[in-house]
Amino acid sequence: MIPPSAKLLGAGRALAGFTAAGLWLCGFGAHCGPFVVAFFVLLALMMRGSALLKSFVFTASVLTSVSVALFYPAVFGDWAGFRFEYLIVPLTQIIMPINIAVY
C-alpha cells in the first residue's frame, strides 16, 4: 500500500511537471522555472520514501540544483561582492584530479 504522503508528493510532482511542460509548449518557457524546480524537489522527496528509488535521491538533488542554476543564474553570480567565477578553476582541480601516474 502506498502511504498518503507519497501519493500527495506524486500528485504535486505530476501537477508541477504538467504545468511546466504546458507553459513551455505554449511559449512561456521563461515562466516555467518554479514549476521545474518544484518538480525535481518533489521527485527527490518522493524517492526518499521508496526503498527501490532511495539510491537515486542524489541524482534528483543534482537535477534540482542544475534546474535552479539554469533558471536563476543571478543567485549564483556573487556573494557579498565575491564573484564565484574565481572558484571555477580551483573547484575543477579539486573535483576532477588528474592522475599523473596514468601519463
Residue frames as qw, qx, qy, qz and C-alpha x, y, z in Angstrom:
[[0.000, 0.888, 0.459, 0.000, 0.00, 0.00, 0.00],
 [0.399, 0.446, -0.011, 0.801, 1.29, 3.43, -0.93],
 [0.266, -0.478, -0.498, 0.672, 1.45, 5.88, 2.00],
 [0.170, 0.891, 0.418, -0.048, -0.68, 9.02, 1.70],
 [0.207, -0.814, 0.214, 0.499, 2.39, 11.26, 1.79],
 [0.381, -0.155, 0.707, 0.576, 3.82, 9.50, -1.28],
 [0.288, 0.626, 0.691, 0.220, 0.51, 9.92, -3.09],
 [0.019, -0.948, -0.190, 0.256, 0.46, 13.63, -2.25],
 [0.297, -0.627, 0.450, 0.563, 4.08, 14.11, -3.36],
 [0.400, 0.131, 0.778, 0.467, 3.39, 12.18, -6.56],
 [0.219, 0.799, 0.555, 0.069, 0.32, 14.27, -7.33],
 [0.117, -0.917, 0.045, 0.379, 2.22, 17.50, -6.68],
 [0.396, -0.376, 0.619, 0.565, 5.11, 16.30, -8.83],
 [0.372, 0.411, 0.746, 0.369, 2.78, 15.43, -11.68],
 [0.097, 0.918, 0.371, -0.104, 0.99, 18.78, -11.39],
 [0.221, -0.806, 0.269, 0.479, 4.26, 20.72, -11.39],
 [0.428, -0.151, 0.720, 0.525, 5.61, 18.69, -14.32],
 [0.320, 0.592, 0.689, 0.268, 2.50, 19.09, -16.44],
 [0.002, -0.952, -0.192, 0.239, 2.30, 22.80, -15.65],
 [0.305, -0.639, 0.443, 0.550, 5.95, 23.33, -16.61],
 [0.396, 0.100, 0.773, 0.486, 5.52, 21.35, -19.83],
 [0.228, 0.775, 0.586, 0.068, 2.33, 23.23, -20.69],
 [0.087, -0.920, 0.019, 0.382, 3.93, 26.61, -20.13],
 [0.351, -0.440, 0.600, 0.569, 6.97, 25.64, -22.18],
 [0.370, 0.314, 0.786, 0.384, 4.86, 24.29, -25.06],
 [0.143, 0.874, 0.464, -0.006, 2.71, 27.44, -25.09],
 [0.454, 0.639, -0.003, 0.621, 5.77, 29.66, -25.44],
 [0.363, -0.856, 0.119, -0.348, 6.09, 30.79, -21.83],
 [0.847, 0.082, -0.410, 0.328, 9.36, 28.99, -21.13],
 [0.210, 0.451, -0.401, 0.770, 10.70, 31.84, -19.02],
 [0.522, -0.422, 0.200, -0.714, 7.83, 31.38, -16.56],
 [0.912, -0.124, -0.342, -0.187, 8.12, 27.63, -16.05],
 [0.326, 0.496, -0.653, 0.470, 11.19, 27.83, -13.75],
 [0.416, -0.346, 0.561, -0.626, 9.41, 27.50, -10.39],
 [0.909, 0.044, 0.083, -0.405, 7.43, 24.52, -11.65],
 [0.767, 0.400, -0.485, 0.128, 10.53, 22.73, -12.96],
 [0.092, 0.451, -0.683, 0.568, 12.32, 23.28, -9.65],
 [0.648, -0.199, 0.399, -0.617, 9.24, 22.13, -7.72],
 [0.919, 0.203, -0.237, -0.241, 9.04, 19.03, -9.93],
 [0.628, 0.374, -0.610, 0.304, 12.59, 17.98, -9.11],
 [0.174, -0.384, 0.611, -0.670, 12.28, 18.82, -5.39],
 [0.794, -0.081, 0.242, -0.552, 9.10, 16.75, -5.12],
 [0.860, 0.303, -0.405, -0.070, 10.71, 13.98, -7.15],
 [0.337, 0.409, -0.707, 0.468, 13.64, 13.81, -4.71],
 [0.419, -0.255, 0.532, -0.690, 11.30, 13.83, -1.71],
 [0.893, 0.075, -0.018, -0.444, 9.14, 11.12, -3.24],
 [0.734, 0.368, -0.562, 0.101, 12.20, 8.98, -3.97],
 [0.024, -0.442, 0.699, -0.562, 13.28, 9.20, -0.33],
 [0.682, -0.134, 0.394, -0.601, 10.12, 7.38, 0.67],
 [0.935, 0.246, -0.130, -0.218, 10.69, 4.44, -1.66],
 [0.717, -0.469, 0.482, 0.185, 13.16, 1.69, -0.82],
 [0.781, 0.334, 0.404, 0.340, 13.73, 0.93, -4.51],
 [0.388, 0.801, 0.138, 0.434, 14.35, 4.54, -5.54],
 [0.492, -0.850, -0.002, 0.190, 16.26, 5.75, -2.48],
 [0.687, -0.224, 0.309, 0.619, 19.60, 5.36, -4.27],
 [0.373, 0.513, 0.413, 0.653, 18.50, 7.93, -6.89],
 [0.223, -0.900, -0.320, 0.196, 17.83, 10.76, -4.41],
 [0.415, -0.541, 0.231, 0.694, 21.28, 12.26, -5.01],
 [0.302, 0.211, 0.625, 0.688, 20.66, 12.28, -8.78],
 [0.043, -0.795, -0.557, -0.238, 17.34, 14.06, -8.29],
 [0.367, -0.820, -0.122, 0.421, 19.05, 16.56, -5.96],
 [0.405, -0.251, 0.413, 0.776, 21.70, 17.29, -8.59],
 [0.154, 0.483, 0.649, 0.567, 18.98, 17.81, -11.20],
 [0.211, -0.878, -0.418, 0.094, 17.24, 20.16, -8.76],
 [0.410, -0.649, 0.112, 0.631, 20.45, 22.17, -8.31],
 [0.337, 0.031, 0.567, 0.751, 21.04, 22.33, -12.06],
 [0.045, 0.686, 0.627, 0.367, 17.49, 23.50, -12.74],
 [0.288, -0.873, -0.232, 0.318, 17.81, 26.22, -10.09],
 [0.410, -0.462, 0.316, 0.720, 21.10, 27.34, -11.64],
 [0.279, 0.275, 0.655, 0.646, 19.61, 27.38, -15.15],
 [0.064, -0.773, -0.558, -0.297, 16.50, 29.36, -14.26],
 [0.313, -0.948, -0.065, -0.010, 18.04, 31.67, -11.64],
 [0.776, 0.263, -0.169, 0.548, 21.70, 32.28, -12.63],
 [0.013, 0.768, -0.163, 0.620, 21.88, 35.64, -10.82],
 [0.767, -0.613, 0.056, -0.179, 21.68, 33.82, -7.48],
 [0.911, -0.183, 0.139, 0.343, 24.98, 32.10, -8.22],
 [0.486, 0.779, -0.034, 0.395, 26.83, 35.14, -9.58],
 [0.283, 0.450, -0.481, 0.697, 28.36, 36.70, -6.49],
 [0.624, -0.619, -0.475, 0.051, 28.07, 36.73, -2.74],
 [0.429, -0.840, -0.066, 0.325, 28.90, 39.80, -0.66],
 [0.155, 0.902, -0.312, -0.255, 30.98, 41.19, -3.51],
 [0.361, -0.400, 0.806, 0.245, 32.93, 37.96, -4.15],
 [0.678, 0.406, -0.308, -0.531, 32.43, 36.67, -7.69],
 [0.856, -0.145, 0.484, -0.113, 32.03, 32.91, -7.92],
 [0.775, 0.614, -0.149, -0.008, 33.73, 32.79, -11.32],
 [0.071, 0.741, -0.637, 0.200, 37.05, 32.79, -9.46],
 [0.628, -0.298, 0.666, -0.270, 36.18, 29.39, -7.98],
 [0.873, 0.382, -0.082, -0.291, 35.76, 27.56, -11.30],
 [0.563, 0.547, -0.605, 0.131, 39.38, 26.52, -11.76],
 [0.129, -0.403, 0.788, -0.447, 40.08, 25.52, -8.11],
 [0.745, 0.014, 0.445, -0.496, 36.85, 23.55, -7.87],
 [0.840, 0.439, -0.250, -0.197, 37.58, 21.79, -11.15],
 [0.357, 0.533, -0.725, 0.251, 41.01, 20.85, -9.83],
 [0.364, -0.256, 0.727, -0.523, 39.51, 19.50, -6.62],
 [0.809, 0.174, 0.289, -0.482, 36.59, 17.63, -8.19],
 [0.914, 0.406, 0.009, 0.001, 38.41, 16.11, -11.16],
 [0.395, -0.736, 0.485, 0.258, 42.00, 15.47, -10.18],
 [0.667, 0.594, -0.428, -0.137, 44.48, 14.49, -12.88],
 [0.909, -0.318, 0.257, 0.086, 46.10, 11.15, -12.26],
 [0.121, 0.819, -0.521, -0.208, 49.75, 11.74, -13.14],
 [0.515, -0.293, 0.803, 0.064, 50.58, 8.01, -12.87],
 [0.738, 0.481, 0.465, -0.087, 48.46, 7.25, -15.93],
 [0.489, 0.861, -0.137, 0.005, 50.58, 9.51, -18.15]]
